[in-house]
């Protein structure tokens, strides 16, 4: 074995300019509640729940204790043809949290895996019903559905797609962001519901008999916070139902309180056929994802299958005992501290605070819903993304973690945030905007 110095070279970092980071690294060494801490002990206020995922804050005692106890009790158990009791307990808890009739839980290990699982379930559903020609999948421009080949194909962020081949038979709806018409919208924009009608054109082009599913994020987060126009999701639901097409909500970001409810489906009153979740499912303490399926989808697959395995799909770590323990403990924290209701109660204060940034240097749009905000900056000429990254660095160096995508600052703090901490986020972000040319 070769002994090497820790020179940072070995770790190939994801979604990172590795050369730039390793020239000027910034480290997080520990975390607690609303803060990260650097190796020298400097506190960094978490304005983005890690990566949209630590909804209850960091290193919560009850979640840590549950993981520790399960590691000593059941470190691993397969779920192929055998099971462990708490996996079923968690599935029952989740079935009670999501809309009525969405009672079946298929476990994965990440949002990317959950999306690919949902797409395969959609194809299996139509095949089981004797409609095997339904193989086309419809995504949306600027969508992020993870990095598996399925999610990449239905996703719509150009930089993620250009270097890789995609699945055949995929089409895309337009995204709904229109700054010229709806800049500084609060909550749902009033313009854009008609864009759902593009699906009718896609149906006319490909034939409903060839389309399996439409997948959308109810609120697009990773692309820079795109809030659905009023009536848009309702229209998508009506069109998909009429043509026998499954509707999938990618709620990897929006589930577990981010929008002041257990799910965006609940918040918006639109019930899809499949929901993908991850992130807040375990408060990010252990990787885990899941597909929440309607009874109709589940029953169609089982009722139309012969003896033996009904769905040839799964993962070694599906319902990993540590992840299950982390999820059950996270659900307990969410419930005991009423964090979903807390997020809803803070939404108005959050909205006022973030929109008070209007007029600060470089800002060309602000949009928000729940405890989420997107602040779009004018790019530097010929250097897209550079200004936002400079803001990111300034904020970190002054004790605030934000998320940037392109020239958009995305904020999504843990649901335990206080009003004083909301003010602190906005003050530090304002200072960064003033300091960065």
C-alpha positions in Angstrom: 0.0 0.0 0.0 1.4 3.4 -1.0 1.3 6.1 1.7 0.4 9.5 0.3 0.0 12.9 1.9 -3.5 14.2 2.1 -3.1 16.8 -0.7 -6.8 16.9 -1.7 -6.0 15.3 -5.1 -7.7 11.9 -4.5 -11.3 13.1 -4.0 -12.9 13.8 -7.4 -15.6 16.2 -6.1 -19.2 16.1 -7.7 -20.7 19.1 -9.4 -17.6 21.1 -8.5 -14.8 23.1 -10.2 -12.2 20.8 -8.7 -9.2 22.9 -9.7 -10.7 26.0 -8.3 -11.7 24.4 -5.0 -8.4 22.8 -4.4 -6.6 26.1 -5.0 -8.8 27.8 -2.3 -10.7 25.1 -0.3 -13.4 25.7 2.2 -14.2 23.0 4.7 -17.0 22.1 7.0 -15.9 20.0 10.0 -19.0 19.6 12.1 -22.6 20.7 12.4 -25.3 21.3 15.0 -28.9 22.6 14.6 -28.8 25.7 12.3 -25.0 25.9 11.9 -22.0 24.3 10.3 -18.5 24.8 11.8 -15.3 25.1 9.9 -12.2 23.3 11.2 -11.1 26.4 13.2 -14.5 26.5 14.9 -16.1 29.4 12.9 -19.9 29.1 12.8 -21.5 29.1 9.4 -25.3 29.7 9.4 -26.9 27.1 7.1 -29.1 29.0 4.6 -29.8 26.0 2.4 -30.3 22.9 4.6 -27.0 21.4 3.4 -28.3 20.6 -0.1 -32.1 21.1 0.5 -32.1 18.1 2.8 -31.5 18.7 6.5 -35.0 20.0 7.2 -34.8 19.6 10.9 -31.3 21.0 11.3 -28.1 19.1 11.9 -27.0 16.4 14.3 -30.4 16.2 16.1 -30.0 14.1 19.2 -32.9 11.8 18.6 -31.9 11.0 15.1 -28.2 10.4 16.1 -29.3 8.1 18.9 -31.6 6.1 16.6 -28.8 5.6 14.1 -26.3 4.6 16.7 -28.7 2.1 18.3 -29.6 0.5 15.0 -26.0 0.2 14.0 -25.4 -2.0 17.1 -28.7 -3.9 16.6 -29.0 -4.6 12.8 -26.2 -3.3 10.6 -27.7 -4.7 7.4 -30.6 -6.9 6.3 -31.5 -7.8 2.7 -35.0 -7.1 1.5 -35.0 -9.6 -1.4 -37.4 -12.3 -0.2 -36.9 -11.5 3.5 -37.6 -8.4 5.5 -37.0 -6.5 8.7 -40.0 -5.2 10.7 -39.0 -1.5 10.8 -39.0 -1.3 7.1 -42.7 -2.1 7.1 -43.3 0.2 10.0 -41.8 3.1 8.1 -43.8 2.3 5.0 -47.0 2.5 7.0 -45.9 5.8 8.5 -45.2 7.2 5.1 -48.5 6.0 3.7 -50.2 8.0 6.3 -48.3 11.1 5.5 -49.0 11.3 1.8 -52.3 11.8 0.1 -55.0 9.3 0.5 -54.7 6.4 -1.9 -50.9 6.7 -2.2 -50.2 3.9 0.1 -47.3 1.9 -1.4 -43.7 2.6 -0.7 -40.7 1.4 -2.8 -37.4 2.1 -1.2 -34.3 3.4 -3.0 -31.1 5.1 -1.8 -31.2 8.6 -3.3 -33.4 10.9 -5.3 -31.7 9.8 -8.5 -32.5 6.2 -7.8 -36.1 7.1 -6.8 -36.6 8.8 -10.1 -35.3 5.9 -12.2 -37.4 3.6 -10.1 -40.6 5.7 -10.7 -39.9 5.7 -14.4 -39.5 1.9 -14.5 -42.7 1.5 -12.4 -44.6 3.6 -14.8 -43.4 1.5 -17.7 -44.3 -1.7 -15.8 -47.7 -0.4 -15.0 -48.7 0.1 -18.7 -47.1 -3.2 -19.7 -49.1 -5.0 -17.0 -52.3 -3.5 -18.3 -51.6 -4.6 -21.8 -50.5 -1.2 -23.1 -46.8 -2.0 -23.7 -46.6 0.6 -26.5 -46.6 3.3 -23.8 -42.9 3.8 -23.5 -42.3 7.5 -24.1 -41.5 9.7 -21.1 -42.1 13.4 -21.0 -40.0 15.8 -18.8 -39.6 19.5 -18.8 -36.9 22.0 -19.8 -34.7 23.2 -16.9 -35.9 20.2 -14.8 -33.5 18.3 -12.5 -34.3 14.7 -11.8 -31.0 13.4 -10.6 -28.1 11.9 -12.5 -29.2 8.3 -13.5 -29.7 7.8 -17.2 -33.5 7.9 -16.7 -33.5 11.1 -14.7 -30.9 12.6 -17.0 -33.1 11.9 -20.0 -36.3 13.5 -18.6 -34.2 16.3 -17.0 -33.8 19.5 -18.8 -30.6 21.3 -17.6 -28.4 21.5 -20.7 -25.1 21.2 -18.9 -26.1 18.0 -17.3 -27.2 16.4 -20.5 -24.7 17.4 -23.2 -21.9 15.0 -22.4 -24.1 11.9 -22.1 -26.5 9.9 -24.3 -30.1 9.8 -23.2 -32.9 7.3 -23.4 -34.8 7.3 -26.7 -38.5 8.3 -26.8 -38.2 11.3 -24.4 -39.8 14.7 -25.1 -40.0 17.9 -23.0 -42.5 20.5 -22.0 -41.4 24.2 -21.8 -40.3 25.5 -18.4 -42.6 28.1 -16.8 -40.2 30.8 -15.7 -40.8 34.2 -17.4 -38.9 37.0 -15.7 -40.1 39.6 -18.2 -43.7 39.0 -17.3 -43.6 37.8 -13.7 -40.5 39.2 -12.1 -40.6 39.5 -8.3 -43.6 37.1 -8.0 -44.7 36.2 -4.5 -45.8 32.6 -4.5 -47.5 31.3 -7.6 -47.0 33.5 -10.7 -50.2 34.5 -12.4 -48.8 33.9 -15.9 -48.0 30.5 -17.4 -50.8 28.0 -16.6 -51.4 27.8 -20.4 -48.0 26.2 -20.9 -49.5 22.9 -19.5 -51.5 22.8 -22.8 -48.2 22.0 -24.6 -48.8 18.5 -23.4 -51.8 18.3 -25.8 -49.5 19.0 -28.7 -47.0 16.3 -27.5 -49.9 13.9 -27.3 -51.0 14.8 -30.8 -47.4 14.3 -32.1 -46.6 11.0 -30.4 -50.0 9.5 -29.7 -51.4 9.0 -26.2 -51.1 5.3 -26.7 -47.3 5.6 -26.8 -46.8 7.9 -23.8 -46.2 6.3 -20.4 -45.7 9.3 -18.0 -45.1 12.9 -17.4 -42.6 13.8 -14.7 -42.3 17.3 -13.2 -41.0 18.9 -10.0 -44.0 20.7 -8.4 -41.5 23.4 -7.6 -38.2 23.2 -9.5 -35.4 23.8 -7.0 -32.0 22.8 -8.4 -32.5 24.9 -11.5 -33.0 28.0 -9.4 -36.5 28.0 -7.8 -39.2 28.0 -10.4 -42.6 28.2 -8.7 -45.6 26.7 -10.7 -48.0 29.2 -12.2 -51.4 29.3 -10.6 -53.5 26.5 -12.2 -50.6 24.9 -14.1 -50.3 21.6 -12.1 -54.1 21.2 -12.0 -54.1 21.5 -15.8 -51.3 18.9 -16.2 -53.3 16.5 -13.9 -56.4 16.9 -16.0 -54.7 16.3 -19.3 -52.7 13.3 -18.1 -55.7 11.7 -16.5 -57.8 12.2 -19.7 -55.2 10.5 -21.8 -54.3 7.6 -19.4 -50.8 9.0 -18.8 -49.3 8.7 -15.4 -48.2 11.9 -13.6 -45.1 11.7 -11.5 -44.2 14.4 -9.0 -40.5 14.6 -8.2 -40.7 15.8 -4.6 -37.1 15.0 -3.6 -36.9 18.7 -2.5 -40.5 19.7 -1.7 -41.6 16.8 0.5 -41.2 16.8 4.3 -42.2 20.4 5.1 -40.3 22.5 2.7 -43.5 24.1 1.5 -45.3 24.0 4.8 -46.9 20.6 4.3 -45.9 17.0 4.1 -45.8 17.2 0.4 -46.3 19.6 -2.5 -49.2 17.4 -3.6 -50.9 18.3 -0.3 -49.9 21.9 -0.4 -51.1 22.4 -4.0 -54.1 20.0 -3.8 -53.0 18.0 -6.9 -52.6 14.3 -6.5 -50.2 12.5 -8.9 -49.8 8.8 -9.5 -46.3 8.5 -8.2 -44.1 10.7 -5.9 -40.4 10.5 -5.6 -38.8 11.5 -2.3 -35.3 11.5 -0.6 -33.4 14.3 1.2 -35.7 15.1 4.1 -36.9 11.5 4.3 -34.0 10.9 6.7 -33.1 14.5 7.4 -30.1 13.6 5.2 -28.5 11.7 8.1 -28.3 8.5 6.1 -28.9 8.3 2.3 -32.3 7.1 1.4 -35.0 7.6 -1.3 -38.4 6.2 -2.1 -41.2 6.1 -4.5 -44.7 6.6 -3.1 -47.1 4.9 -5.5 -50.9 5.0 -5.7 -52.8 1.8 -4.9 -54.0 1.8 -8.5 -50.5 1.6 -9.9 -49.4 -1.1 -7.4 -52.5 -3.2 -7.8 -52.3 -3.1 -11.6 -48.8 -4.5 -11.6 -49.5 -7.2 -9.0 -53.0 -8.2 -10.3 -51.7 -8.6 -13.9 -48.5 -10.5 -13.1 -48.1 -14.2 -13.0 -46.6 -16.2 -10.1 -43.3 -15.0 -8.7 -41.6 -11.6 -8.9 -43.9 -8.9 -10.1 -41.3 -6.1 -10.6 -37.7 -7.0 -11.5 -36.1 -4.0 -9.9 -34.5 -3.1 -6.6 -31.3 -2.3 -4.7 -29.0 -4.1 -2.3 -29.5 -1.3 0.2 -33.3 -0.8 -0.2 -34.7 -0.1 3.2 -31.2 -0.3 4.8 -31.8 -0.6 8.6 -29.8 2.5 9.5 -31.7 4.6 6.9 -35.0 3.3 8.2 -34.0 4.2 11.7 -33.0 7.6 10.7 -36.2 8.1 8.8 -38.5 7.0 11.6 -36.6 9.3 14.0 -36.8 12.2 11.6 -40.6 11.7 11.2 -40.8 11.8 15.0 -38.9 15.1 15.2 -41.0 16.6 12.4 -44.2 15.6 14.3 -43.2 16.4 17.8 -41.9 19.8 16.9 -44.7 20.5 14.4 -42.1 21.6 11.8 -44.4 21.5 8.8 -46.8 23.8 10.5 -43.9 25.9 11.7 -42.6 26.3 8.1 -46.1 27.4 7.1 -46.3 29.9 9.9 -42.9 31.4 9.0 -43.7 31.7 5.3 -45.0 35.2 5.3 -42.1 36.5 7.4 -39.7 34.7 5.1 -41.4 36.2 2.0 -41.2 39.8 3.3 -37.6 39.4 4.3 -36.4 38.0 1.0 -38.4 40.5 -1.1 -36.9 43.3 1.0 -33.7 42.6 -1.0 -35.3 44.1 -4.1 -33.1 46.9 -5.3 -29.9 45.5 -4.0 -27.0 45.4 -6.5 -27.2 42.9 -9.3 -30.7 41.5 -8.5 -33.1 41.1 -11.4 -35.7 38.8 -9.9 -36.8 37.3 -6.6 -39.3 34.4 -6.3 -40.4 32.4 -3.3 -42.8 29.8 -1.9 -42.8 28.0 1.4 -39.3 28.3 3.0 -37.7 28.6 -0.4 -36.4 31.6 -2.3 -34.6 32.1 -5.6 -32.7 35.4 -6.1 -31.6 35.8 -9.7 -28.5 38.0 -10.4 -27.5 39.7 -13.6 -24.6 37.7 -15.0 -21.2 39.3 -15.7 -20.9 39.9 -19.4 -19.5 36.7 -21.0 -18.9 35.1 -17.7 -22.2 33.3 -16.6 -22.2 32.0 -13.1 -19.1 33.9 -12.0 -20.9 36.6 -10.0 -23.1 34.2 -8.1 -20.0 32.1 -7.2 -18.3 35.2 -5.9 -21.3 35.9 -3.7 -21.2 32.3 -2.5 -17.6 32.6 -1.5 -18.2 36.0 0.2 -21.1 34.6 2.2 -19.2 31.5 3.3 -16.3 33.6 4.4 -18.6 35.7 6.5 -20.5 32.9 8.1 -23.4 32.0 5.8 -23.9 28.9 3.5 -26.0 29.5 0.5 -26.6 27.5 -2.7 -25.9 28.9 -6.2 -26.9 27.5 -9.6 -25.8 29.5 -12.5 -26.4 33.1 -11.5 -29.2 32.3 -9.1 -28.9 32.2 -5.3 -31.1 29.6 -3.8 -32.2 29.7 -0.1 -33.9 26.8 1.7 -33.0 26.9 5.4 -33.8 24.2 8.0 -37.4 24.5 9.2 -36.1 25.2 12.8 -34.9 28.6 11.7 -35.8 31.6 13.9 -36.9 35.0 12.6 -33.7 36.5 13.9 -31.8 33.9 11.8 -33.9 34.8 8.7 -32.8 38.4 9.2 -29.2 37.3 9.6 -29.3 35.5 6.3 -30.7 38.5 4.5 -28.2 40.9 6.1 -25.2 38.7 5.1 -26.5 38.2 1.6 -27.1 41.9 1.2 -23.6 42.6 2.4 -22.2 40.1 -0.1 -24.2 41.7 -3.0 -22.8 45.1 -2.1 -19.2 43.8 -1.9 -19.1 41.7 -5.1 -18.8 43.7 -8.3 
